[in-house]
Amino acid sequence: MAHIKAEDEIILFEREMKEFWTKLKSVYGTEQINQTLALRDSCKESIKALSEKWSKKLKEGDLMIDKIQEYRNEILQQSQRISENQEHLTEVKSNLNQEEEQKKDLTDSIQELKEELMKKKEVISSKNKATKERVERLCKSKVLFEERLGLEIRRIHNEQLQFIFRHIDHKDPDKPYVFTLSINEQGDYEVTSCTPPLDCIAEFQLKVRETNNFSAFVANIRKAFTALSYK
C-alpha cells in the first residue's frame, strides 16, 4: 500500500513539472527559454573554465610557495655555512696572531741570546788575550829566572806553567822543587800543585793577586823551598 502511494506521488510530481514547463513556455516562449538555457550552459562553461584556471593558478601558487620555502631553506643553510666559515676564519686569524706573537717572542729571545753570546765571547776573548799576554810575559822572564834562581819553566797542558827549582838542597843539588801555576776564569794567578807542599803557598798566592808582582812571588816560593830544605 505504501509502495503504491510513493508511485502515485512520483507520478503526481512529474505531472506537476510538465504543467510547470508548459505554463513557462506559454509565458516566455520556447526561444527565450532556449536562450536562458544556453546562457546558463555558457555560465556553467565559464565558471568551469574559471575554476580550472584558478585551480591551476592555485597549484602553481602552491608550487611557488614550495619553491620559495625551498629557497629559504637553502639560503638558511648557506647562511649557517657562512657563519661557520666566519667562525673558522676568526679562529684561524686568532691562531695566526698567536703564532706571530710566538714568532716575535722567539725572535726576540734569539736576538737576546745572540747579544749575550757576543758579550760572553768578547769577555772570553778579552780574558784569553790577557792570559796569553801574561803567559808571554812569564816566558820572557824565563831566561832571567833560570840564570838568577836556577829555575826551569815548562808550559804543560791546559795552558799551565810548571816551575822547577834546583840547586836548593845543598845535599842534593839536582833535587827538583816544583809548583804549577795557572790563570783561572777570573784572570787571577792560581797555584794548582806544589811539591813538596808549602804551608805558606796560599798566602803567597793571595799577595801576588793583590800586588801583581810576579817576580817577588817566585822569589818568595824559592825562599820557602830553601827554608824547607834545612828542616
Salt bridges, closest charged atoms under 4 A:
GLU7 OE2 - HIS3 NE2 2.78
ASP41 OD1 - ARG40 NH2 3.45
ASP108 OD2 - LYS104 NZ 3.20
GLU116 OE2 - LYS120 NZ 3.61
GLU152 OE2 - ARG154 NE 2.77
